[in-house]
Amino acid sequence: MSRRILIPVLIALYIFGLGKKASACSCSGGLFFDENVKHSTVVLLGRVKAQGRQGLLTSTQPEVAYLDVEVIEVYKGTLVRPLVRLWDSYVGTNCGGGLDELTPGKLAGFVVEENKSPYSVPELWDTTGIRPGTADYLLGTCNQYWRLFKTERGARRYMRSLVH
């Protein structure tokens, strides 16, 4: 379901008192990581330093809403900080999640976007209760936005092959 449809549906469910249950999501035609790299403006390799669990308005248990990631190398875009916060834009819905497996110490490639339009979805965040900062980055939905690696050398080689 496109963002133009998903957000109004979630808001309508919330207005009609179903906010705690507003988690429906349907995706089709999502991109795998390699293809997603080609279409993104910010691609990086990093090591997870911390998971940020947060209580959400749409969930009964805290979920991993963001990751603090030490930037090893930037392949697309420009990041000026060595440590960045990457938010799951759709945490608390059926479209979000999956960050649980990215525990501290894991090495991963990430495809992210800056927290600004059209990637910023504050209407949804009012429903879920998350508050990404303006300097934070966002992971989207319905695509593969990260890929785990075992070695830094292999990760660097693989990531370079995707952007060149």
Secondary structure, DSSP 8 states (H G I E B T S, - for coil): --HHHHHHHHHHHIIIIIGGG-------S---HHHHHHH-SEEEEEEEEEEEEE--TT-SS-EEEEEEEEEEEEEES----SEEEEEETTTTSTT---GGG--TT-EEEEEEEESSTTT--HHHHHHH-----TT-EEE-SSS--EEEES-HHHHHHHHHHHH-
